[in-house]
């Protein structure tokens, strides 16, 4: 499964790449540091799944998800955020995410969110 990692923190992207490469059957095809770059990467790389931070500069993950899902509805988007409160969850699902996970949860939880059916 081809994956794009989107987070504005370089170290987070690096850590996710390492953990996911070791933990599950995904091919990390690219990274993006903001929502605008994510949209460009989706067009260029055609990932099947996007691990999307929600709070980023230039264009947040909510808006980026809406735009990506409008053009690529089959692309699976997993929100990965520090904001685990219910309002963030609702807003993310309204934007079109397929799964939602809070940063700091276990690797097993992250892998389950990546491969789970839409909540």
Secondary structure, 3 states (H helix, E strand, C coil): CEEEEECCCHHHHHHHHHHHHHHCCCEEEEEECCHHHHHHHHHHHCCCEEEECCCCCCCCHHHHHHHHHHHCCCCEEEEEECCCCHHHHHHHHHHCCCEEEECCCCHHHHHHHHHCCCC
